[in-house]
Amino acid sequence: MKRKTIEIQDFCNGAKSIAEMVAQLGENAKRLKQMEKDSWRLRYRVAAGFAFMEKK
């Protein structure tokens, strides 16, 4: 399996300066962190749903 290299430019959407790149990377990091939180919430809800269904 061939690994794909991820370039910083892939996450910066055509930033014109380093400051813009840093700002966009920060926004992407916030978005990814929120997505991770949401995925854990969903996992807990699914697990709780299965536990509830087993009790019935």
N, C-alpha and C positions, 0 to 999 in steps of 0.2 A: 504494500500500500504506500503510495507516494504522499508525503506530507506537504501540505501547502504552507508556504511561509506567509505570515501576516505582516504587512508593512504598516507603519504608523499612518502613512498617507491614506490607507484604506479606510481609516476611521475619521479622517479630517475633512472630508467633503470639500476639497478645493480651498483650504485655508491659505491666505496670502502671507501670513506672518506666523512666527513662532507663538506669539501671544494668542492668536486665533486658534492655532493647533492645540495649545494647552487648554483653552476654554472648551473646545469641542471634545477633547478627550475627557475632561472633567464631566461634561454633560453625559457622555456615553457611559462613563463609570457609574454615575448616579442612576441612569436608566437600567444598567445591568444589575446593580444592587437591588433596585426595586423589583425587577423581574425575578431575582432570586428569592426575595421575601415572598412575593406572590406565589411562586411555585411551592414554597414550603407550606404556605397557608392552604393551598389546594391539596397538598399531600395529607395534611392533618385532617382536612374536611373529608377526604375520601376514606381515610383510615377510620375516622369517627363514624362515618356512614356505614362502613362494613361492620364495625363493632356493634352498632345499633341494630343492624339487620340480623346479626347472629343471635342477639338477645331475644328477638321476637319468636 
